[in-house]
Amino acid sequence: MPLIQLKLGPEKMKLGREKHVLRQVALQVAAAMDWPVERLTVTGEEIPEEDWFHEGGRQPLAMVYWLEGKSLEERQKVMQSVAAAMGTVLDIDTQQVNVMVLELKKGSLMTGGRFL
């Protein structure tokens, strides 16, 4: 699996502005993490609802970070980069997160994740 995947619900594929904003945040995070841009992919796949800590709403625009198998240092760097891109602080136990999801909804980013 790619380290970062951008997943857009089919109904959102035509929303160019939101897609652009999501891609820009992903590129900022990739640059901060020193990851190659080739690891960023945009797909029309939907993310199963059971993969989300998201209260209400329909299938969102999302960016998925696969952290399983990564060192604690790598995990913390991901969290710090994401927090910087979002302009916020993430109070999350990075050792417990294997998948992190960023949701773009109405111009704002929200976080969620599946704890394995």
Backbone torsions as a table, in degrees:
resi	resn	phi	psi	omega
1	MET	NA	145.2	177.1
2	PRO	-65.9	154.0	175.9
3	LEU	-66.2	-38.9	178.3
4	ILE	-129.2	131.6	172.4
5	GLN	-127.4	136.4	170.9
6	LEU	-97.5	126.8	179.1
7	LYS	-122.7	125.9	-179.7
8	LEU	-117.6	127.0	174.6
9	GLY	-59.5	145.2	-176.6
10	PRO	-50.6	-37.5	-178.4
11	GLU	-70.7	-14.5	-177.9
12	LYS	-100.0	-9.5	-174.6
13	MET	-57.0	-29.1	-177.3
14	LYS	-88.1	-3.8	179.7
15	LEU	-85.4	80.3	-173.6
16	GLY	-56.4	-40.3	-176.8
17	ARG	-64.9	-46.9	179.7
18	GLU	-64.0	-40.6	179.5
19	LYS	-62.1	-40.0	-179.9
20	HIS	-64.1	-45.0	179.9
21	VAL	-61.7	-44.6	-179.9
22	LEU	-61.9	-44.0	-180.0
23	ARG	-63.9	-40.3	-179.5
24	GLN	-62.2	-42.5	178.2
25	VAL	-64.0	-42.2	179.4
26	ALA	-61.4	-41.5	-179.7
27	LEU	-67.4	-37.2	177.0
28	GLN	-62.1	-45.0	-180.0
29	VAL	-65.6	-43.4	179.7
30	ALA	-60.8	-40.7	179.7
31	ALA	-66.2	-43.3	179.3
32	ALA	-64.3	-33.1	-179.6
33	MET	-86.6	-6.2	-176.6
34	ASP	59.7	41.2	176.6
35	TRP	-98.7	144.7	176.9
36	PRO	-67.2	142.9	-178.9
37	VAL	-61.8	-25.4	-180.0
38	GLU	-60.3	-18.7	179.4
39	ARG	-81.1	-2.2	175.9
40	LEU	-95.4	124.9	178.8
41	THR	-129.6	147.3	175.6
42	VAL	-114.1	127.4	-179.9
43	THR	-130.7	168.4	176.7
44	GLY	-100.1	13.5	-178.5
45	GLU	-75.2	152.4	175.3
46	GLU	-100.8	151.4	179.4
47	ILE	-96.9	127.0	-178.9
48	PRO	-55.7	142.5	-177.1
49	GLU	-59.4	-30.9	-178.2
50	GLU	-68.7	-9.0	178.7
51	ASP	-86.7	3.6	-172.0
52	TRP	-120.6	143.2	160.5
53	PHE	-103.0	84.7	-175.3
54	HIS	-141.3	119.9	-177.6
55	GLU	-87.1	113.6	177.9
56	GLY	73.8	-179.3	176.8
57	GLY	86.9	168.7	178.8
58	ARG	-98.6	-171.7	-179.1
59	GLN	-60.3	119.3	-175.3
60	PRO	-93.0	167.1	165.3
61	LEU	-68.1	141.9	-177.0
62	ALA	-152.9	156.0	172.5
63	MET	-124.3	128.2	-174.7
64	VAL	-112.2	127.6	177.2
65	TYR	-106.9	121.0	178.1
66	TRP	-94.4	109.9	-174.3
67	LEU	-104.7	-5.7	-177.8
68	GLU	-57.3	131.9	178.4
69	GLY	84.4	-2.8	179.8
70	LYS	-86.2	151.8	178.5
71	SER	-71.0	162.7	178.5
72	LEU	-59.6	-38.9	179.0
73	GLU	-62.3	-44.1	178.5
74	GLU	-63.8	-42.0	179.7
75	ARG	-61.4	-45.6	-179.2
76	GLN	-64.4	-36.6	179.5
77	LYS	-65.7	-39.3	176.5
78	VAL	-60.6	-50.0	-177.7
79	MET	-60.1	-43.6	-179.7
80	GLN	-65.1	-41.0	-179.7
81	SER	-65.9	-42.6	179.1
82	VAL	-64.9	-44.8	179.6
83	ALA	-60.2	-41.7	179.1
84	ALA	-64.2	-42.6	179.4
85	ALA	-64.8	-30.9	-179.5
86	MET	-89.1	-12.7	-177.4
87	GLY	69.4	37.3	-177.7
88	THR	-146.4	-178.0	176.3
89	VAL	-116.2	133.1	178.9
90	LEU	-103.4	116.8	179.3
91	ASP	-97.1	81.5	-174.6
92	ILE	-132.4	139.5	174.4
93	ASP	-76.9	101.1	-173.0
94	THR	-64.4	-21.7	179.0
95	GLN	-71.1	-21.0	-176.1
96	GLN	-94.2	-7.9	-174.6
97	VAL	-100.4	121.5	174.9
98	ASN	-105.0	-25.9	177.6
99	VAL	-135.0	130.9	176.0
100	MET	-124.2	136.9	-177.6
101	VAL	-118.5	131.9	171.4
102	LEU	-105.8	132.3	-179.3
103	GLU	-112.6	134.3	175.5
104	LEU	-107.0	115.3	-177.6
105	LYS	-141.1	121.0	179.5
106	LYS	53.6	42.7	174.2
107	GLY	80.7	2.0	179.3
108	SER	-124.8	150.0	179.0
109	LEU	-96.6	137.7	176.6
110	MET	-128.3	152.8	179.8
111	THR	-109.1	153.1	174.3
112	GLY	-153.3	178.5	177.5
113	GLY	-176.0	164.5	174.7
114	ARG	-111.6	127.0	179.9
115	PHE	-99.3	121.2	-176.5
116	LEU	-106.8	NA	NA
